[in-house]
């Protein structure tokens, strides 16, 4: 890996340089862009054209089964199967529909961030707000001054620095890289893509933001100081990691699985290549000792053809046979081993012929569950902090809650379980709300306790049971009123 020797705004942190290749590997696997990781089988060919053709055939024959991406989808899906708990001040309700200024709502924004963290284990949130003095009244009324939450991937957080203040480490510089489009002078429909470097720093005790722009050719094209806030003494930026939310670079959660996926892909290439080369039968001829090449050609003017309707003269004592490679399961066994490794690492490969209990599946995914829970909590804390910064920018007050779901697997609730719950509630051993919570955990309902209780109050009472009892035999006649009076007099006289 090349050492960064550029000390301008494009310079990168040593930990960035040490981890960039790891991030790119995970990215390539998720994008199924892994041909560069295959062996160079054309290197032994002296002719460059033949070498390229040989390598292309080898790579094109391989089958890439992207169980890394399948696992990522499962990890993210387990978290977002239930909506996060969100509580915002009234002034920040706009975040729910437009979090980053491009129309992405807070929930989708957090989901995208979660995907990045599950993949690379690193990212960051910046709260950005333009200065009010630089805006018009119309822009203020249109909400264009609202603070926005921007997410930066691991590759775009290129440099950072902490300084010691007493016993505390304080982030005093971050450099973020972005891409931007600019119009070429005099060309109405011609746009180029350049790079923008946003420098966040604390200078003389106050927060400052500077922007450096570079054109398509890499030459610097502009510089601007966009924010200079005297009353702000910290940088409204937070790292997010798979272990914690400090500036330390955490290991990519999917790196081990990506390595297995690449090895599986290589084995697939070897299986298909050997199948193509060695599975075809090869004809071997053994002419007799008295047959020279000229004689053989005279006796076989049409050459040697394979088929039952063609005969060949091989001379006295000659023979012929078809040789075919025997089946070798080594490469296929290696592929199966890697699939088992992937399952152990956390890839949720579905094999319909194998039945496992729900509890066994939960235990098998135990390690991943802890990683998923840690990442979900780290993302939740980062967004709560970012939302709090948004509130500071516009002096909004009120409770702030943002918590992603950490109940990844539904708790099974059988008919017997439900009967036991009802019995305990009727016996006064448990409150009804505990049953509502169990039903939510099982995915039976997503109603809150209050919604269930309000609906029960509005619900009409159940109809009385219908009596359809059939009586067999004679039904005695009901006594008339005179008989009842005589019976009462007899009783009084007696």
C-alpha positions as CSV (number, residue, x, y, z in Angstrom):
1,X,0.0,0.0,0.0
2,X,1.4,3.4,-1.0
3,X,2.3,5.8,1.9
4,X,0.5,9.1,1.8
5,X,3.1,11.9,1.3
6,X,0.7,14.7,0.4
7,X,0.4,17.1,3.3
8,X,-2.4,19.3,1.9
9,X,-6.1,19.1,2.5
10,X,-6.2,15.7,0.7
11,X,-3.8,14.1,3.2
12,X,-5.2,11.0,4.9
13,X,-4.9,9.6,8.4
14,X,-2.5,6.6,8.9
15,X,-5.4,4.5,10.1
16,X,-7.3,5.4,7.0
17,X,-4.5,4.2,4.8
18,X,-4.2,1.0,6.8
19,X,-7.9,0.1,6.4
20,X,-8.8,1.4,2.9
21,X,-7.9,-1.9,1.2
22,X,-10.1,-3.8,3.7
23,X,-13.1,-1.6,3.0
24,X,-12.6,-1.9,-0.7
25,X,-12.5,-5.7,-0.4
26,X,-15.9,-5.8,1.4
27,X,-17.3,-3.3,-1.2
28,X,-16.2,-5.5,-4.1
29,X,-17.7,-8.6,-2.6
30,X,-21.0,-6.9,-2.0
31,X,-21.0,-5.6,-5.5
32,X,-20.0,-9.1,-6.9
33,X,-16.9,-7.4,-8.4
34,X,-14.3,-10.1,-7.5
35,X,-12.6,-11.2,-10.7
36,X,-9.4,-9.5,-9.7
37,X,-9.2,-11.9,-6.7
38,X,-9.0,-15.0,-8.9
39,X,-5.7,-16.7,-9.7
40,X,-3.9,-15.5,-12.9
41,X,-4.0,-18.8,-14.9
42,X,-2.9,-17.0,-18.0
43,X,0.4,-15.9,-16.5
44,X,2.1,-19.1,-17.8
45,X,1.1,-18.4,-21.4
46,X,3.9,-16.8,-23.5
47,X,1.5,-15.1,-25.9
48,X,-0.3,-12.1,-24.3
49,X,-3.4,-12.6,-26.4
50,X,-3.7,-16.3,-25.5
51,X,-3.0,-15.4,-21.9
52,X,-5.9,-12.9,-21.8
53,X,-8.2,-15.3,-23.5
54,X,-7.3,-18.1,-21.1
55,X,-7.9,-15.8,-18.1
56,X,-11.2,-14.5,-19.4
57,X,-12.4,-18.1,-19.9
58,X,-11.3,-19.0,-16.4
59,X,-13.1,-16.0,-14.8
60,X,-16.2,-16.2,-16.9
61,X,-16.8,-19.8,-16.0
62,X,-16.8,-19.1,-12.2
63,X,-20.1,-18.7,-10.4
64,X,-20.3,-16.1,-7.7
65,X,-22.8,-16.8,-5.0
66,X,-23.1,-13.6,-2.9
67,X,-24.0,-14.9,0.5
68,X,-22.2,-11.9,2.0
69,X,-24.8,-9.6,0.5
70,X,-27.6,-12.0,1.6
71,X,-26.3,-11.8,5.1
72,X,-26.2,-8.0,5.1
73,X,-29.8,-7.9,3.9
74,X,-30.8,-10.2,6.8
75,X,-28.9,-8.2,9.4
76,X,-30.5,-4.9,8.3
77,X,-33.9,-6.5,7.9
78,X,-33.8,-7.9,11.4
79,X,-33.4,-4.4,12.8
80,X,-35.9,-2.6,10.7
81,X,-38.6,-5.2,10.9
82,X,-40.0,-3.0,13.7
83,X,-40.0,0.8,13.3
84,X,-37.6,2.7,15.7
85,X,-38.9,4.7,18.6
86,X,-38.8,8.3,17.6
87,X,-39.8,11.4,19.7
88,X,-38.9,14.8,18.4
89,X,-39.6,18.4,19.4
90,X,-42.2,20.0,17.2
91,X,-39.6,22.3,15.5
92,X,-37.7,19.1,14.3
93,X,-40.6,17.2,12.8
94,X,-39.3,18.1,9.4
95,X,-36.5,15.5,9.9
96,X,-39.0,12.7,9.5
97,X,-39.6,13.6,5.9
98,X,-36.4,15.5,4.9
99,X,-33.4,14.6,7.0
100,X,-30.5,15.4,4.7
101,X,-32.0,18.1,2.5
102,X,-32.5,15.8,-0.5
103,X,-35.9,14.4,0.6
104,X,-34.7,11.4,2.5
105,X,-36.6,10.9,5.7
106,X,-35.0,10.1,9.1
107,X,-36.0,6.4,9.1
108,X,-34.6,5.8,5.6
109,X,-31.5,7.8,6.4
110,X,-30.9,5.7,9.5
111,X,-31.5,2.5,7.5
112,X,-28.8,3.5,5.0
113,X,-26.4,4.3,7.8
114,X,-27.1,1.0,9.4
115,X,-26.3,-0.8,6.2
116,X,-23.0,1.0,6.0
117,X,-22.1,0.1,9.6
118,X,-23.1,-3.5,9.2
119,X,-20.8,-3.6,6.1
120,X,-17.7,-1.6,7.0
121,X,-18.1,-0.9,10.7
122,X,-17.5,2.8,10.3
123,X,-19.2,6.0,9.3
124,X,-20.1,9.5,10.6
125,X,-22.8,12.0,11.0
126,X,-22.4,15.8,10.4
127,X,-25.1,18.3,11.4
128,X,-24.8,21.2,8.9
129,X,-26.7,24.4,9.0
130,X,-26.2,27.5,6.8
131,X,-25.7,30.9,8.5
132,X,-28.9,32.9,8.8
133,X,-27.2,36.1,7.9
134,X,-26.4,34.8,4.4
135,X,-30.0,33.9,3.6
136,X,-33.0,35.8,2.3
137,X,-36.4,35.9,4.1
138,X,-37.9,33.6,1.5
139,X,-35.2,31.0,2.1
140,X,-35.9,31.2,5.8
141,X,-39.6,30.7,5.3
142,X,-39.0,27.8,2.9
143,X,-37.0,26.0,5.6
144,X,-33.7,26.1,3.7
145,X,-31.9,27.1,6.9
146,X,-33.1,24.0,8.8
147,X,-30.1,22.0,10.1
148,X,-29.5,18.8,8.2
149,X,-28.0,15.5,9.2
150,X,-25.5,14.2,6.6
151,X,-23.9,10.7,6.6
152,X,-20.3,10.1,5.4
153,X,-19.0,6.7,4.5
154,X,-15.8,5.3,5.9
155,X,-13.9,6.1,2.7
156,X,-15.0,9.8,2.8
157,X,-13.8,10.5,6.4
158,X,-10.2,10.8,5.3
159,X,-8.5,12.6,8.3
160,X,-9.2,13.5,11.9
161,X,-7.4,14.7,15.0
162,X,-7.9,14.8,18.7
163,X,-6.3,17.1,21.3
164,X,-6.0,16.6,25.0
165,X,-7.9,19.1,27.2
166,X,-7.2,18.3,30.8
167,X,-8.1,14.6,31.1
168,X,-10.4,14.6,28.1
169,X,-9.7,14.0,24.4
170,X,-11.5,16.5,22.2
171,X,-12.1,16.2,18.5
172,X,-10.6,19.4,17.0
173,X,-10.3,18.5,13.3
174,X,-12.1,16.3,10.7
175,X,-11.7,16.3,6.9
176,X,-14.6,15.0,4.9
177,X,-14.5,14.3,1.1
178,X,-17.5,14.7,-1.2
179,X,-18.2,14.7,-4.9
180,X,-19.9,17.6,-6.6
181,X,-20.9,18.6,-10.1
182,X,-19.9,21.8,-11.8
183,X,-20.9,23.2,-15.2
184,X,-18.1,23.7,-17.8
185,X,-17.8,27.4,-18.8
186,X,-19.8,28.1,-22.0
187,X,-21.3,24.6,-22.1
188,X,-25.0,24.4,-21.3
189,X,-25.3,20.7,-21.1
190,X,-21.8,19.7,-20.0
191,X,-21.2,18.9,-16.4
192,X,-18.0,17.6,-14.8
193,X,-17.5,15.8,-11.5
194,X,-15.0,17.2,-9.0
195,X,-14.0,16.6,-5.4
196,X,-14.9,18.8,-2.4
197,X,-13.1,18.6,0.9
198,X,-14.9,19.9,3.9
199,X,-12.7,20.8,6.9
200,X,-14.3,21.0,10.3
201,X,-12.1,22.4,13.0
202,X,-11.9,24.3,16.3
203,X,-9.8,27.4,15.9
204,X,-9.1,29.7,18.8
205,X,-11.9,28.0,20.7
206,X,-14.7,28.3,18.1
207,X,-16.1,26.1,15.4
208,X,-15.1,26.8,11.8
209,X,-15.9,25.1,8.5
210,X,-13.9,25.5,5.3
211,X,-14.5,24.1,1.9
212,X,-11.8,23.3,-0.7
213,X,-13.0,22.4,-4.3
214,X,-11.0,20.6,-7.0
215,X,-11.9,20.2,-10.6
216,X,-12.0,17.1,-12.8
217,X,-8.3,17.5,-13.5
218,X,-7.4,17.5,-9.8
219,X,-6.5,21.2,-9.7
220,X,-7.9,23.3,-6.9
221,X,-10.7,25.5,-8.2
222,X,-12.0,27.2,-5.1
223,X,-11.9,27.9,-1.4
224,X,-14.7,29.1,0.9
225,X,-15.2,29.6,4.6
226,X,-18.8,28.6,5.0
227,X,-19.3,28.6,8.7
228,X,-17.7,30.6,11.5
229,X,-19.7,30.2,14.8
230,X,-18.2,32.1,17.7
231,X,-20.5,30.5,20.3
232,X,-19.9,26.9,19.3
233,X,-17.0,25.2,20.9
234,X,-17.4,21.7,19.6
235,X,-17.6,20.1,16.1
236,X,-21.2,18.8,15.4
237,X,-19.8,15.6,14.0
238,X,-19.9,12.1,15.5
239,X,-18.2,8.9,14.4
240,X,-20.2,5.7,14.3
241,X,-18.4,2.4,14.7
242,X,-19.2,-1.3,15.0
243,X,-17.6,-1.4,18.5
244,X,-18.0,2.2,19.7
245,X,-18.5,5.7,18.5
246,X,-15.0,7.1,19.0
247,X,-12.5,7.9,16.2
248,X,-10.8,4.5,16.3
249,X,-11.3,2.5,13.2
250,X,-13.2,-0.7,14.0
251,X,-13.0,-3.9,12.1
252,X,-15.5,-4.4,9.2
253,X,-18.2,-6.9,10.5
254,X,-18.5,-8.6,7.2
255,X,-14.7,-8.9,6.4
256,X,-14.4,-12.5,7.5
257,X,-17.4,-13.5,5.5
258,X,-16.1,-11.6,2.5
259,X,-12.8,-13.6,2.7
260,X,-14.8,-16.9,2.7
261,X,-16.9,-15.6,-0.2
262,X,-13.8,-14.9,-2.3
263,X,-12.4,-18.3,-1.5
264,X,-15.7,-19.9,-2.5
265,X,-15.5,-18.0,-5.7
266,X,-12.0,-19.2,-6.4
267,X,-13.0,-22.8,-5.8
268,X,-15.9,-22.4,-8.2
269,X,-13.6,-21.1,-10.9
270,X,-11.3,-24.2,-10.4
271,X,-14.2,-26.6,-10.5
272,X,-15.6,-25.2,-13.7
273,X,-12.2,-24.9,-15.3
274,X,-11.1,-28.4,-14.5
275,X,-14.5,-29.7,-15.6
276,X,-14.1,-28.0,-19.0
277,X,-10.5,-29.1,-19.5
278,X,-10.4,-32.6,-18.0
279,X,-13.9,-34.0,-18.4
280,X,-13.6,-34.3,-22.2
281,X,-12.3,-37.7,-23.3
282,X,-8.9,-37.8,-25.1
283,X,-8.1,-40.4,-27.8
284,X,-4.7,-42.1,-27.4
285,X,-3.2,-44.0,-30.4
286,X,-0.4,-46.6,-30.2
287,X,0.7,-47.5,-33.7
288,X,2.5,-50.8,-34.2
289,X,6.3,-50.9,-34.2
290,X,6.5,-51.4,-37.9
291,X,4.3,-48.3,-38.8
292,X,6.1,-45.1,-39.4
293,X,4.3,-41.7,-39.8
294,X,4.2,-41.9,-43.6
295,X,2.7,-45.3,-43.6
296,X,0.1,-44.3,-41.0
297,X,-0.9,-41.3,-43.2
298,X,-1.3,-43.5,-46.3
299,X,-3.5,-46.0,-44.5
300,X,-5.6,-43.3,-42.8
301,X,-5.9,-40.5,-45.5
302,X,-8.9,-38.8,-43.7
303,X,-7.1,-38.6,-40.4
304,X,-8.5,-40.0,-37.2
305,X,-12.1,-39.5,-36.4
306,X,-14.0,-40.8,-33.4
307,X,-17.2,-42.7,-34.2
308,X,-18.5,-46.2,-34.7
309,X,-18.7,-45.8,-38.5
310,X,-15.0,-45.0,-39.0
311,X,-12.2,-47.6,-39.0
312,X,-8.4,-47.0,-38.6
313,X,-5.4,-49.0,-39.5
314,X,-2.9,-48.9,-36.6
315,X,-0.6,-51.6,-37.9
316,X,0.3,-54.9,-36.4
317,X,0.3,-54.8,-32.6
318,X,-1.3,-51.3,-32.6
319,X,-4.0,-50.2,-30.2
320,X,-6.2,-47.2,-29.2
321,X,-8.1,-46.1,-26.1
322,X,-10.1,-43.2,-24.8
323,X,-8.7,-41.6,-21.6
324,X,-11.0,-39.5,-19.4
325,X,-10.1,-37.9,-16.1
326,X,-11.7,-39.5,-13.1
327,X,-14.0,-37.4,-11.0
328,X,-12.2,-35.3,-8.3
329,X,-14.3,-33.8,-5.5
330,X,-11.5,-31.8,-3.9
331,X,-12.5,-28.4,-5.2
332,X,-16.2,-29.1,-4.6
333,X,-15.4,-30.3,-1.1
334,X,-13.5,-27.0,-0.5
335,X,-16.6,-25.1,-1.7
336,X,-18.8,-27.1,0.7
337,X,-16.4,-26.4,3.6
338,X,-16.5,-22.7,2.9
339,X,-20.3,-22.7,2.8
340,X,-20.3,-24.3,6.2
341,X,-17.8,-21.7,7.4
342,X,-20.1,-19.0,6.0
343,X,-23.0,-20.4,8.0
344,X,-20.9,-20.4,11.1
345,X,-19.8,-16.8,10.5
346,X,-23.4,-15.7,10.1
347,X,-24.5,-16.1,6.5
348,X,-28.1,-17.3,6.6
349,X,-27.9,-19.7,3.7
350,X,-31.2,-21.5,3.2
351,X,-30.9,-25.2,2.6
352,X,-34.5,-26.6,2.2
353,X,-33.4,-30.2,2.8
354,X,-32.1,-29.5,6.3
355,X,-34.5,-28.8,9.1
356,X,-33.3,-27.0,12.2
357,X,-35.2,-25.9,15.2
358,X,-35.9,-22.2,15.8
359,X,-33.8,-22.4,19.0
360,X,-30.9,-24.0,17.2
361,X,-31.0,-21.2,14.6
362,X,-31.1,-18.6,17.3
363,X,-28.0,-20.1,19.0
364,X,-26.2,-20.4,15.7
365,X,-26.7,-16.6,15.1
366,X,-25.8,-15.7,18.7
367,X,-22.5,-14.1,17.8
368,X,-24.0,-12.0,15.0
369,X,-26.9,-11.0,17.3
370,X,-24.4,-9.3,19.7
371,X,-22.7,-7.5,16.8
372,X,-26.0,-6.4,15.4
373,X,-27.2,-5.2,18.8
374,X,-24.0,-3.2,19.3
375,X,-24.2,-1.6,15.9
376,X,-27.9,-0.8,16.3
377,X,-27.3,0.9,19.7
378,X,-24.3,2.8,18.3
379,X,-26.4,4.1,15.4
380,X,-29.2,5.0,17.8
381,X,-26.8,7.0,20.0
382,X,-25.3,8.8,17.1
383,X,-28.6,9.9,15.7
384,X,-29.8,11.1,19.1
385,X,-26.7,13.2,19.4
386,X,-27.1,14.6,15.9
387,X,-30.8,15.4,16.5
388,X,-29.7,17.2,19.7
389,X,-27.3,19.3,17.7
390,X,-30.1,20.2,15.3
391,X,-32.1,21.4,18.3
392,X,-29.2,23.5,19.5
393,X,-28.9,25.2,16.1
394,X,-32.5,26.4,16.1
395,X,-33.1,26.6,19.9
396,X,-35.7,23.8,19.9
397,X,-36.7,22.3,23.2
398,X,-38.4,19.0,24.1
399,X,-37.6,15.4,24.6
400,X,-35.5,13.6,22.0
401,X,-35.7,9.9,21.5
402,X,-34.3,7.8,18.7
403,X,-33.9,4.1,19.3
404,X,-33.6,1.4,16.7
405,X,-35.2,-2.0,17.3
406,X,-33.0,-4.6,19.0
407,X,-35.6,-7.4,19.2
408,X,-34.3,-9.2,16.1
409,X,-36.2,-12.5,16.3
410,X,-39.9,-13.0,17.0
411,X,-40.7,-14.9,20.2
412,X,-43.0,-17.8,19.3
413,X,-46.3,-17.7,21.1
414,X,-48.2,-21.0,20.8
415,X,-51.9,-21.6,21.6
416,X,-50.8,-23.2,24.9
417,X,-48.7,-20.2,25.7
418,X,-51.6,-17.8,25.1
419,X,-53.9,-19.9,27.3
420,X,-51.3,-19.9,30.1
421,X,-51.1,-16.1,29.8
422,X,-54.8,-15.7,30.1
423,X,-55.0,-18.0,33.1
424,X,-52.3,-16.0,34.9
425,X,-54.1,-12.8,34.1
426,X,-57.5,-14.1,35.3
427,X,-55.8,-15.4,38.5
428,X,-54.4,-11.9,39.1
429,X,-50.8,-13.0,38.8
430,X,-50.0,-10.9,35.8
431,X,-51.3,-7.6,34.3
432,X,-53.0,-7.6,30.9
433,X,-50.3,-5.3,29.6
434,X,-47.7,-8.1,30.0
435,X,-49.7,-10.2,27.5
436,X,-49.9,-7.3,25.1
437,X,-46.1,-7.0,25.2
438,X,-45.7,-10.8,24.6
439,X,-48.0,-10.5,21.6
440,X,-46.0,-7.6,20.2
441,X,-42.7,-9.6,20.6
442,X,-44.4,-12.5,18.7
443,X,-45.4,-10.2,15.9
444,X,-49.1,-10.8,16.5
445,X,-49.8,-7.1,16.8
446,X,-48.0,-3.8,16.6
447,X,-50.6,-1.9,18.7
448,X,-49.5,0.0,21.8
449,X,-51.0,-0.7,25.2
450,X,-53.1,2.5,25.0
451,X,-54.4,1.6,21.5
452,X,-55.5,-1.8,22.6
453,X,-57.2,-0.5,25.8
454,X,-58.9,2.4,23.9
455,X,-60.2,0.0,21.3
456,X,-61.5,-2.4,23.9
457,X,-63.5,0.4,25.5
458,X,-65.1,1.3,22.2
459,X,-65.8,-2.3,21.3
460,X,-69.5,-3.3,21.9
461,X,-70.1,-6.0,24.5
462,X,-70.2,-9.6,23.2
463,X,-73.7,-10.9,22.4
464,X,-75.4,-13.2,25.0
465,X,-75.0,-16.9,24.2
466,X,-77.9,-18.6,22.3
467,X,-79.6,-21.4,24.2
468,X,-80.5,-24.2,21.9
469,X,-80.8,-27.0,24.5
470,X,-83.1,-29.9,23.5
471,X,-85.2,-31.6,26.2
472,X,-86.2,-35.2,25.7
473,X,-89.4,-36.8,27.2
474,X,-92.6,-35.2,28.3
475,X,-92.6,-31.7,29.6
476,X,-94.9,-31.2,32.6
477,X,-97.6,-28.6,32.4
478,X,-97.1,-25.4,34.3
479,X,-99.6,-24.9,37.1
480,X,-102.3,-22.1,36.7
481,X,-102.7,-19.3,39.2
482,X,-105.6,-20.9,41.1
483,X,-103.6,-24.0,41.7
484,X,-100.8,-22.0,43.0
485,X,-103.1,-20.1,45.5
486,X,-104.7,-23.4,46.8
487,X,-101.2,-24.8,47.3
488,X,-100.2,-21.7,49.3
489,X,-103.3,-22.0,51.6
490,X,-102.7,-25.7,52.2
491,X,-99.2,-24.8,53.3
492,X,-100.3,-22.1,55.7
493,X,-103.0,-24.3,57.2
494,X,-100.6,-27.1,57.7
